[in-house]
């Protein structure tokens, strides 16, 4: 009786639909239940499933579950009150098409970010190379729309996720050891075996981070126009790449200098016609 009396006093007509005080109270109760369920689901996910995911993936999935349950509850409450959503759906569809054309790149980045989180080609802290873009560095963050990579000079590059997803990603941190290759040329008159032995001995002496198994080796890469090109191959732990790469060419050059082996460089021969020089004077 009390609710019927209050419904007669507190009733609102919106868009041809009459809403009573009881309807508002029930809607509030259902929304509160939906929020409680969303919090429980988020808490269970964070305790049981989040630890097995990356920090970014766990955070985004947790938000998706929480707000998804709330939105579904809200739509269920509206529908239970007899509100016709057909007109809203049509208008929303047209509006969605317009927004879709205007935000193609945003949607593309969003979808690409979703697939990157599922596929996980790299994780935060990995050293990667985005081939085709000339970007090599450490992954700092992978958000919904972009990936941030810290490159060698210390700056951070923000790359849209659709560019990352459609590029070849070379992960330097994917396995425990790495192979490094460098090319150096020696003169045709030099002894190849002496050059090989000198390079390997100097690497073992100067760079302790190089693995002895597999052992460093030097092979003939190419008989070029003015030099015999040697390929130096060595293996190292993934943590030591930054310690070896800056000095390896210096060590190779030093080894060839110690062995008295020439590294060819362009020569120019200038011929002076003395008779023409005398005539001009």
Secondary structure, 3 states (H helix, E strand, C coil): CHHHHHHHHCEEEECCEEEEHHHHHHHHHHHHHHHHHHHHHHHHHHHHCHHHCCHHHHHHHHHHHHHHHHHHHHHHHHHHCCCCCHHHHHHHHHHHHHHHHHCHHHHHHHHHHHHHHHHCCCCCCCEEEEECCCEEEEEEEECCCEEEEEECCCCEEEEEHHHHHCCEEEECCCCCEEEEEEEEEECCCCCHHHHHHHHHHHHHHHCCCECCCCCCEEEEEEECCCCEEEEEEEEEEHHHHHHHCCCHHHHHHHHHHHCCCCCCCCCCCCCCCHHHHHHHC
